[in-house]
């Protein structure tokens, strides 16, 4: 019985790993050599975000970026909604961190997700908002997590102001870009950066608390930034991100196997316990 359960657990390992990140699209085609050197996050702590920039929200309404500032700190994420992998993983990481926080968007802070692809519009933004609010399961966050699209002029000014460097790779027909989010003060000054595709709820909460008080953080190590890029020589996303996902699946399987073994030992201990021994003496 145990052998069968272990076999089932091992067979489930690839599926568990894949389930943690959703369907994995085919890897992109060969990227232009050297494109990775053109992208990154330049930390501009203390700099002001231009709040006069024009965008459209997920309903198609014309808005100014400054509408989401003034009262609360803001989490800003830059993605493009049709990204085949990295942006979805980053948004999943942000959603996962938000699920743990006791803070709620629209109450203690705002979340503003902006597409840096000027070809995208409110229809795509609305679909993303619906998907992530369905996952988040806090109806009160509807008015606190905003998904924007806008013209190239606004996108260029915003990405330059926050130090977000990205390029369009003509060969793969995709954007090469970094992964991360930033937290800004209510007045619109950049307070901190969080890099990678998974964000510690504890770090995010601390960043929000400090930004709410107008405190500007220190530069942080960007080593995780490059773990989630695709290799320009192979045209594939780096092995680190896929290995982390697989590792998560294997950890889940290991926990399942441990549970099975522990339950089995307890069952055997009960079978040979004091009651079983006394019964044997009586039969003799």
C-alpha positions, -999 to +999 in steps of 0.1 A: +000+000+000+028+024+010+047+016-022+016+024-043+011+058-025+048+067-030+045+059-067+014+081-070+032+109-051+062+108-074+040+107-105+023+138-092+056+158-088+057+173-123+020+183-121+024+199-087+053+219-099+034+231-130+003+239-110+022+264-090+029+286-120+000+277-142+004+265-178+039+270-191+040+284-226+066+272-251+100+290-247+105+321-269+126+319-300+163+328-302+167+363-288+191+390-302+225+385-286+233+412-260+197+423-254+200+414-218+226+441-212+201+468-222+175+460-196+174+465-158+162+486-129+181+518-120+172+526-085+161+562-082+153+564-046+137+597-035+130+608-071+095+620-079+072+601-102+055+624-127+019+624-115+005+644-145+009+614-169-023+605-188-035+569-189-067+549-192-080+527-165-095+492-170-129+508-178-115+530-205-118+562-184-092+588-189-072+592-157-041+610-144-015+590-125-018+614-096-054+603-089-039+572-071-016+593-049-020+618-022-035+598+006-018+564+008+015+548-003+014+531-037+027+498-050+036+503-086+041+473-110+052+476-146+042+447-169+026+441-202-006+421-202+002+398-231+036+388-217+040+350-222+056+343-189+076+367-167+048+393-161+023+367-151+047+351-127+055+386-112+018+395-108+012+361-092+040+369-068+025+402-060-010+387-055+004+360-033+021+387-011-011+407-009-031+377+001-010+374+033-011+411+042-037+423+067-035+456+047-061+459+019-057+479-013-079+509-013-077+512+025-041+513+037-024+516+002-030+516-035-018+491-062-012+505-097-003+481-124+007+498-157+013+482-191+045+495-207+032+483-241+013+513-256-004+489-281-025+474-252-058+489-241-085+488-215-100+454-227-068+436-217-065+456-185-100+447-175-094+410-181-063+411-159-081+430-132-109+405-132-085+375-130-065+389-101-094+402-081-110+368-085-079+352-071-075+378-043-110+373-030-113+406-012-142+426-029-132+457-011-099+458-031-118+465-063-113+502-059-077+498-047-060+478-074-059+496-107-048+483-141-038+510-166-028+514-202-015+545-219+002+562-249+039+558-256+047+593-243+033+585-208+049+551-207+083+565-217+082+592-190+070+568-163+096+540-171+124+566-173+114+582-140+114+549-121+145+535-138+127+506-156+148+497-187+133+474-213+136+468-250+115+453-278+133+423-293+123+421-329+135+386-334+114+371-307+085+396-310+086+401-273+098+427-247+129+419-227+124+435-193+133+432-156+111+418-129+102+438-097+079+463-081+084+496-063+067+513-034+062+551-035+052+576-008+017+592-009+034+623-024+048+602-053+085+598-043+101+564-049+107+548-015+119+513-022+123+485-048+115+448-044+131+427-071+124+392-085+090+375-090+082+366-054+078+393-028+081+387+010+048+399+026+069+411+056+092+432+034+063+446+015+044+455+047+075+472+061+080+491+028+044+503+029+047+514+065+079+533+059+066+549+027+034+560+045+057+579+069+077+594+040+108+574+047+130+566+017+148+532+019+183+521+009+194+505-024+188+468-024+207+440-040+195+432-075+210+397-078+175+382-081+166+405-110+187+385-134+175+351-123+143+357-141+154+369-175+157+348-206+191+339-219+197+360-250+220+333-264+195+305-261+162+324-263+150+306-232+141+318-197+169+311-173+169+277-156+167+293-122+131+303-123+120+269-137+142+251-111+126+271-083+091+260-095+102+224-098+118+226-063+085+239-049+067+209-064+093+185-050+090+200-016+052+195-017+058+158-027+083+154+001+058+167+026+032+143+012+056+113+014+065+123+050+029+124+059+023+089+044+053+074+062+043+090+095+007+077+093+020+042+083+043+041+114+015+052+137-007+025+123+019-002+128+026+010+163-011+007+171-012-028+158+015-040+181+006-019+211-003-030+246-038-041+237-024-064+210+001-080+234-025-088+260-048-104+234-019-127+223-013-138+260-049-148+264-049-170+233-019-189+246 
